[in-house]
C-alpha cells in the first residue's frame, strides 16, 4: 500500500482536546460524538486496508487520495486500486447491521 492507514489529524486533535477538557465541560459531548464518528470511519478503513494489503503485487493500492478537480475544488477517495486492466475506487462505510439490496429490474 502506497500510504498506510494512519489516524486522521482531526481524530488526534479531538483525542488531545478531550483529554484536556474537564468531563463536565459544555463542549465535551460534541467532541466525544465527533470523535466517535471519525473513529468509526477510521476503523472501517483500517479493516479494509488490512485486507487490501493481501492483494498481489500486480495491484497498486492508494489510500486516502485527495485530488484536485480544479484550482479551488478537491475530492477524496478512501482507496484506489490500480492494475494494468482497470482502476477500482472504494469508498468505505462502517455501518453495523445487515444490508439488503433490491434485485435489479432487467428489461
N, C-alpha and C positions, 0 to 999 in steps of 0.2 A: 504494500500500500504506500502510495506516494506521500500521504500526510496522515499520521496516526490520529486516532480519536482521542482528543485531549479535552479536558474540561473547558467549556467556553469561558471567556473572560468575565462575562456577566455573571455566570454562576460563581466564580471565585470572588467577585466583588460582593455578591449577596451573602455568601458564606461569611466573609470578613465583617460586613455590616451587621449581620445578625449576631455575631459573637460580641460585638462592641456595644450594641444597644441593650438596655435592660429588658427583661422579659415582658414587662407591662408597658413598654413604650407604645404610643398610639400607632406607629407605623409597622410594628413588629409583625402583625397578622398579614399585612400586604406583602411584606418582604418574604415571609415564610411561604405564602401562596405562590408568589413569583418564582421563588427558589424551587418549589416542588414541580412546577410546570417545566422549568428548564432542566431539572434533574431527570424528570421522566423522559423528555426528549433525548437527553444525553445518553441515558441508559438504553433506550431503543437503538440509537445509532451505534453505541458500543457493541451491543449484541449482534447487530447485523455486520459490523466491521470485523468481528471475530470470525464470522462465517466466511466473509469475503476474502480474508487472509488465506483461506484454504484453496482458493482458485489457482488454477495452473498459472505458471509464469507467462503464458502467452496472453494473459489479460493484464491490462494496466488498470489499477483501481485508484481513483482520486476521491478523497474525502473532503467535504465542506468547501466546494469550489464557489468562489464569488466572482462572477464575470460581469463585464460592462456591456450594457445594451447600447449606450451612447455616453456622452461625456458626463451626464448627470444622473443616470439611472443604472441600477445594478440588479442582478438576480443571483440566487444561490441554489446550489444543488447539494443534497446530502451526500450522494455518491454518484460517480460517473465511472462506468466500466467500459473500457475501450479494447476492442480486439481488431484484428485485420478485417473482419467481416461486418462489424456493427459497433454501435455505441448504445449503452443502456443507461438511462437515468433512473436512479432510485430515490424516491422521496419517502423517508421513514416516518411512520406514525406509530406511537406506542400506546395503543388502546387495550384495555382489559376486556375480556368477554369474547363472544362469538361474532363473527362477521358472516352475513348472509348475502349472497349475490343472486339477483334475478337472472334467469336463463335469458340469453339474447333471443330476440324475435327475428327470425330469418324469413325473408320473403322469397 
